[in-house]
Amino acid sequence: LKLAKYYMQQRGIPEENLVRLSTVTNERCSRDEYTAKIRQPVRTFLSKRGANHGIRCLVSMYGIPLAIDALPADKKPSSPTPATPGAPMDDRAAVDSELALVLTADYTLASWLPNPYYLGFQQQPTTLKRDEVLMVSRLDGPDPNTVYRIIDDALATEKTGLQGRAYFDARWLAPPKEQQLSGYPLYDASLHHAADKMEKSGRMPVRMDQRGELFQPGDCPQAALYCGWYSLSHYVDAFTWVRGAIGYHIASGECTTLKRPESQVWCKRMLERGIAATIGPVNEPYVQAFPLPELFFPLLTEGYLSLGETYLITLPFLSWQMVLIGDPLYQPFQPTHR
């Protein structure tokens, strides 16, 4: 509550927008605990404000569980049906990804649900309605001081603009443009495309690494933006993060914990080392659940959208595993043309 009130004061958010929850203190909760202690109180809060509640974004604070565990065997549907053909079957989820659907009355928990705001799904129908989807971001980290720093860094960086270098770490050479790709090759190629777009924007110097090895200690001074892969749950301390830095590592378990001291997952370690915003999954997400780098970074650096808005329109799936950590109002760049 103290952290929430500090954030609200810094951002001028009115007192009546504070939602108080009494829930488990663990990073993971059961589906019943999520429904009773988080989902229902938030739904009640929004319903009391009426149909025109005016809330477009929820911010989950330090202390709110990170992930929802799988349903017990006796509560699983006998014949679960995925929302989309070929979707992975998993009823575990990030708390924040479910909170995005807190206005949605009923939906399947069997698998991911296509995000109706995702730019890649604009030409196909989705089961979710846009007016029932909220932006969700998280102000969280290994300790309260990290959260204070995230808040302060976002506000300070907005005054100066995010300055530094952009680093992209692919594993393979850029493929021919006409080649049809999916899975890992698609995301590796997307790192190349992101680097190309960032270079053309002229926002900051860009380094594109296409060797099989990851960046190594000392390789990435003045790191402002980063995206790369694949060092599973093992952060490589290659970066000197500038104030307000944003980045994410494409791997399967990089936000499984923010609290366990011994953990080397990328989200936790990047926050400990000074990054202001990051993205990661609480369980196996499959690579196609990550925001495409070629969408996320160019849209963010154009300067028209906040961090939360950029994440919303580049995130493929909801009721799934992904988490955004950072101030959703953070706008580190200003448009070059107004």
Secondary structure, 3 states (H helix, E strand, C coil): CHHHHHHHHHHCCCHHHCCCCCCCCCCEECHHHHHHHHHHHHHHHHHHCCCCCCCCEEEEECCCCCEECCCCHHHCCCCCCCCCCCCCECCCEEHHHHHCCCCCCCCCCCECEECCCCHHHCCCCCCCCHHHCCEEEEECCCCHHHHHHHHHHHHHHHHHCCCCEEEEECCCCCCCCCCCCCHHHHHHHHHHHHHHHHHHHCCCCEEEECCCCCCCCCCEEEEEEEEECCCCCCCCCCEEEEEEEEEEECCCCCCCCCCCCCCCCHHHHHHHHCCCEEEEECCCCCHHHCCCHHHHHHHHHHCCCCHHHHHHHHCCEECCCEEEECCCCCCCCCCCCC
